[in-house]
Amino acid sequence: VQLQACGGGLVQTGGSLRLSCAASGRTFSTTSIGWFRQAPGKDREFVAVVTWADSRFYADSVKGRFTISRDNAKNTVYLQMNSLKPEDAAIYYCASRSGSFDYYSSWNYDHWGQGTLVTVSS
């Protein structure tokens, strides 16, 4: 499985961005896709996940502002980010693993995209 993340950029506080994660392979419909982010000097942290069963879970810090969704026909997962704050600035990574597991830990994902940079100006 190869993952390609894109959609990052520079946005003002309160603005919106939509990230995309395109996956190769024929097992996408049985794959859970998570988004993580890492800011300079900080650990990588969980942002959101959409499971193979289309269940969605979010970090408390992004609930109500971010929405994750998947399009199995396009092998793509989206992360719609609204009401962005300076503390949302980071490199955002998508990651995947088949089936069900502890979605919140980055250690449990098998495949990672290259990351896309989100910058939020105040």
Secondary structure by P-SEA (a helix, b strand, c coil): cbbbbcbbbbbcccbbbbbbbbbbccccccbbbbbbbbccccccccccccccccbbbbcccccccbbbbbcccccbbbbbbcccccccccbbbbbbbcccccccccccccccccbbbbbbcc
